[in-house]
Amino acid sequence: MNKKMWVLSGILLAAVFFGFEAFAMVVSMKTYNVGYILGAASFFGAVLMGARNE
């Protein structure tokens, strides 16, 4: 995959993690903020992947 697809998939994965965390909050599940941590890590990784020079 090219760099744009890696960045897009990283951002979409972060959105999925944040969405899961929001859903868990609505149904009162305990997630211990794992979704926020994984979402932030995925987003940060996507930003780093996009900023990297070839």
Buried (B, 14 or more C-beta within 10 A) or exposed (E): EEEEEBBEBBBEBBEBBBEBBEEBEEEEEEEEEEBBEBBBBBBEBBBEBBEEEE
